[in-house]
Amino acid sequence: MYKFSKKLKTFSIALMVIGAIGITWGFINAPSTVEQAKGIIAAQSNSHGSTHEQATTHEVKPHGDEHATANEHHDAAHDEHVFHQLQNRPWSALYVAMFYFMLLALGSLAFYAIQHAAQAGWSIVLLRVMEGIASYLPIGAVIIFVFLVLSTTHMNHMFAWMNPDLLADPESADYDKVLAGKSLFLNIPFFLIRAVIYIGGWIFYRQYSRKQTLALDTAADGDLTHYKKLFGASIKFLAFFLVTESAMSWDWLMSLDHHWYSTLYGWYIFSGMIVTAITTIALVSIYLKSRGYLEFVNDSHLHDLAKFMFGFSIFWTYLWFSQFMLIWYANIPEEVTYFAQRFNELKVPFLAMVVMNFVFPILILMNSDYKRIPWFIVMAGSIILVGHYIDIYILITPSTVGAQWKFISPEVIGSALFFLGLFIFVIFTALSKAPLKVKGNPFMKESEHFHY
């Protein structure tokens, strides 16, 4: 049995405390009025030595009362828009972190289901690790649901389509015809109902599969009742997962830019989710093995995990490039704006993310021998995990805070540390609740003697 070490537990709690301080700082320093927002922009302008006219400073007045009134209305609307972006900064940082770590758990659950549905033999010795990581899903998904509920009550302005003014009056200048065409899908009641279906289905399979594997531990020799139940449930879950994962990505990410859409967006999110989940499985396994556990895990198991890290990094790159290249080549204004904003406003993290998620994994993990070296896998895995965190940041932040983004800030770092601490605390607590070796699985012997 694994014992959650006091040092690691203290470390995870310390991360949560430090993270909570950063999150609190972000909310305290968010503006509460338009005037405060204008003051923040002015202060940022002064700190950068800018001498040009700022978006919230309007010195040049047009001739004529009618033009002046129109200009003032435009200026007021812009000031309010910037105010909402600055208010969104701590909310956006929170959403990036909670979504990223929820994806790690969901991806681990999906990979775990694939092993059972495929009746894979090599991975059985790693199933408890996958279960432990997936144990974060009920907590992480419920946290996201609470966040979505708060968004629907207009506690933040993350999802612009939730603004009732956009559909209130067809004669109004604020009326959004594009959103009106999507309103049967993008409306608050249906949005929350779908979220309940996604989360409920994921958690149900996670709890049910855990129950069956624990029952296998105490089942009589040769009794495959629970294994067969798990096999059937895994097949059904994967069918459910493939639909709900795509719909979740449309709802929780793509609808942040409700005018934009991509036909392979669900696959793109899946590829990032699965490579980070497999990477997390590898890193947790290496950690446990370094502490004297998982003695039945050999370098061939690590080699296969690293192969998946390598392969899915290429798959992620293929999808990223396909989406980017087709939109750039077509150059349709309503599509290319999405990437133009991200490339122009977040150029450094945008390019760094591509290098970290493609170039480094390819160079480090291409050699077959290196896939067996734990510290090499840890190095590659750390780069992959950070790179995909930046990817989620780039998917969310430009849509919610626009040009007011700030990657190195207390709320961004604090959110990442808080959810990292919570993630570590939850999964290692779960790992300490059951033996790390699954008993009763008919493929256990094959897995123990697996050699590549």
N, C-alpha and C positions, 0 to 999 in steps of 0.2 A: 504493500500500500504506500502510495506517495503521501508525504507529510508536507504541508504548506509551511515553508520555513519562515521563521519569525522575521528574518532579515528582508525577505522578499515581500512579506505582508506589510512591514513597516515602510518599505520603499514605495509600494503601491498606494498606501494611504498618504504618504508625503506628496506623491505626485498629485493626488486628488486635492489636497489642501492647497498646494502651490497653484494648481490650476484654478481652483475656486477663487483664489485671490485675484488672479489675472482676469477671470470672467467678470467678477464684481467690479474691478477697476474699469473694464470696458463699458459696463452699463452705467456706472456712476458718471463717467465722463462723456457719455452720449448726450447730445443737445436735447433739451426739452422744449425749445421754442425755435422759430425760424431765425430770430435775432441772434441766438446763441450759435446756430449753425453758421450764420454769416460771419460771426466773430472767429469761429474755428477756421474757416476758409481764409479769412484775412490773416490770421496768425500763421497758418501754413505758408501763405504767400510771402509773408515777411521773413519767415525762417529760411525760405529758399532764395531769398534775394530777388524775388520777381518784381519787375517794374511795370509789367503790362497790366492792362485793365482786367480785373477778375470778373468771373461770371456773376458774382453777387454784388458787384459795384457798377453803378450805372451813372456815368457822368454826362454822356452825350445824349441830348434830348432831341427828338425829331421835331420838325416844324409842324405846327398845327395841332390843335387840341385833340382831334380825332386820332392822329398818329401817336401823340403822346399817351393817350389813354390806352391804346392798343399795346404800346410798348411797355407801359407799366403793368398791364395785365400779363403780358408775356414774362416780364421780369419776376413778378410775384409768383407765377406758376413755376418758373425755373428755381427760384429760391426755395419753394416748398419741396420741389423734387430733390434738390440737394440735401435739404433737411431730412427727408425720409431716407435718403441713402446713408447719411451719417448715423441716423438712428438704427439703421439695419446692420451696421458694422458688427456689434457684439452678437446679434441674432444670427447673422450669416456665419460668423466664426464658429458659433455653437453648432449650427446645422452641418457645417462641413465635418466637424469632428464626430458628431453623433452618427451621421450617415456613414462615414468611412468605417468606423468600428462595427456598426451594424452589418455592413457589407462583408467584413471579415468573417463574422459568425454565420451569416447566411450562405456565403460561398463555401465555408467548411461543411455546413449541413448538406449542401447540394453535392459536394464532392464525396461526402460520406454516403449519400443515397446512391450515387453512381457506383460506388464500390459494391454495395449490396445488390443493386439491380443487375450489374454485370457479373455478379458472383466472382469478383476478383479475388485472387488468392494472395498476391504479394503484400497487400495493404492491411491485412487483418490485425497485425501487431500494432498498427497505428490508429485503430478505430477509437480507442479511448481518448487519444489526443484530439481527434476530430470531434468527438462528443464533448470534450471539455471546452473547446473553442466555441462550438455551437451552443453551449450553455449560456453564452452571453446574449443570444438572440431574443429570448423573452424580455429581458430587461431593456436591451438596446432598441428593440422594435416598439415597445410600449413608450419609451422616452420620445421616440420620433412621433408616435401618434399624439402624445400630449402636445408636442411642439406644433403639429399640424392643426390641432384643435385651437391652440392659442392664435395661430395664424388666421384661422377662419373668424375669430372674434376680433380681428384687427389690432392685436397686441403688437404686431409688426407689419411691415409692408413688403414682405418677402415675395409673395405671390401677387403680382400686379392685377391678374385677372379677377381676384377676389374683391376689387374695388367696385362697389355697386354703381358708382357714377358712370362706369363704362357702358352699362346697358340700361341705364335709367330712362333716358330720353333720346329716341332716334334723331330728334331735331337738334340735339345738343352738340357742341363742338367736341365734347369729351366722348361721344358715342363711338364705340369700337366695332366696326362691321365685321372684322375678322373674328373677334371674340364671339360676336353674336352667332356666327356660323358654327362655332364650337361649343356653344352654351349647353347643348344637350349632354355633352360629356363633361365639360369644365363648369360644373356648378357645385356649390359647397356640399349639399346633402349627398349627392352621388359620389363626390370626391372622398368624403369620410366613410361612406358605406364600402367603397372599394378598398380603402385602407384597412378597414376591419376584416374584410374577406382575405386580403393578402396576409396580414399579420396572424389572423386566426388560423389559417391553413398551415402556415410555416410553423407556428408554435405547436399546433396539434401534432404534426408529424415529428417534431423534435421530441416532444414528451412521449409520444407513443413508441418511437424507436428506442428511446432510452429505457422505457419500461421493458421492451422485449429483450434487449441485450442484457439487462440485469437479470431477467428471468432465465436467460440462457446460462448464466453463471451457475445457477443452482439446479438446472434441469438434469434429468437422468441421462446417462451416457446413451447416445443414439437417438435421443428425443429431439426431433427437428421441428416440432410444432411452432415454437417461437421464431425459429429461423425462417420458416416458410411464411409466417405472418409478416415478418420484417421484409422479406423479399417482395411480397405482393404490395405492401404499403409503400415501399421505395419506388416501385414502378409507377404507382398512382401519383405519388408525390412529385416525381420528376415531370410528369405531364402537367400537373398543376403549377409547378414551379416555372416551367418554360413560358407559360402564359402570364402568370402573375409577376414574374421578374421584369418582363418587357413592359407590362402595363404600369408597374411601380416606377420604372425609370421614366416613363412618359409623365406620370402624375407628379412625382416628387422632385424630378430634376428638369425635364424638358419643358414643363409648363411654367417654369420660372421665366422662360422666353416664349410666351404663349403665341407669338406670331411666327415663330420658327419651328421647323420640324425636320427630322431626319429619319429615313426609313430603316436605317440599321442601328439606331440609337440603343435599342434594347440589347443587341448583340455587343455593342461597344461597352456598355456598362457591365454586361456579363463577363466579358474577357478580362476587364480590370478586376472585377470581383473575384474571379476564380484564380487568377495568378497571385493576387495578394493573399487569398485564403490558403493556397498550397504553400506559399512562402512562410506564412505564419505556422502552419503545421510543421514545416521543416525546422524552423527556429525553435519552437517549443520542444520538439523531439530532441534536438541537439542539446538544448538546455537540460532536459530531464536526464538524458544519457550522460551528460557531464557531471551530474549529481549522483550517479550510480544507479539510476533507474533505467528501464527499457533495455535491459541487457540482451533481450532477444531481438533488438533492432540492430541490423548490421549496415555496413557501408553500401550494400546493394539497395537497401531501402532508401537510404539518403540519395543514392545515385538516381533512383527513379523519381523521387520528389524533385530533385534538381533538373531532371529531364523535363518534367512538367513545367517547372519555372521557366526554363529555356523556351519550350515550345509555345506556351501561352503568352510569353513576352513577344514572340514573333507574331502570334495571332492577334494580340492587341495592336501591334504596330500596323499590321495589314489593315485592320478595321479603321484605325485612326487615319492612316494615309488615304484609304479609300474614301472616307467621308470628307476629309480635307481637300483632297485633289479634285473630286467631282464637283464640290461646291465652288472651289476656286476657279476651276476650268469653265464651269457654266456661267459664273459671274452674274447670277440673278440677284438683284438688289436685296430682296427679302430673305435670301439664303446666305449670301456672302457677308452680310452685316455681322452675323454671329461670330465668324472667325476674324473679321476685320477688327472688331472691338477687342477681342482677346489678344490678337497679335499686336495691335497698336498700343493698347493700354497696359498689357501684362507681358511684354515681349520677353523679358528675362526669365520669369518663371515658366512661361509658355515653352520656350526653347529648352530650358533646363529640364523640364518634365519629359520632353521627347528623348533627350540624351539619356536621362536616368532610367527611363522605362524601356529603351531599346538598345542603345549603343553599349552601355555598361553590361547588361545581362548577356548580350551576344558575345562580347569580348571575354567576359569572365567565365561563362558557363559553356562555351563552345567545346572546349577540350573535355573529353569523357573522363579522364583521370581526375580533373579538378572537381568533378561532381561528387567525388567520394571524400573530399577533404572538408571537414566540418567548418573550419575557420573561413574557407573560401566561400562556402554556401552562406555563412553568416554575413560576410562582406557583401556578396551579391544580393542577398535577401534584404539587408538593411537599405541598400540603394533602391531596390524595387519598392519597398514599402513607403519610403519617403517620396519617391517619384510619383507613386499613385496617389499619395495624399495631396500632393501639389496638383495632380490631375483633377481630383474632386474639387479642390479649391478653385481651379480655373473654370470648372463646369458651373459652379454656383456663384462665385463672387461677382463677376462682371454683370450678371443679371440682377443682383440685389444691391450692390453698392456702387457700381459703375466706376468712375474715375476716382472715387474716394477710397479705394482699396489700400490696405497697408498690411503686407504679409508679415513683417517683423513688428508685431504689436502685442501688448499684454493679453488682449482678448483672443487673438489667434493662437499664440503659444499656450496661454492658459487653458483654452478649450481642448487643444491637443493633449496636454499633460493630464487634465482631469479625466478625459475619457480613456486615455492610455492606462492610467492608474486604476480606474474602475474595471476596465477590460482585464487587466492582469489579476486583480483581486477576484473577480468572478470566475475566470476560467481555472485558476489554480485552486480555488476553493472547490470547484466541481471535480477537478482531477483527484482531490484528496478523499472524495466520497465513495470511490469504488476502485477495485483492483485495476491496475494499468494493463493487465493482460486479460483479454476477453476469453471466457471459457465457454465451451459448448459449440463454438463455431466449427463447422466441418472442414474449413480450410485453414485452421490454425497451424497444423503441422506443416502444410505447404508454405505458409508465410514464414514460419520460424526458420525453415531451411531454404528460404529464397536466396538465389544467387544469380546475379546477372553477369 
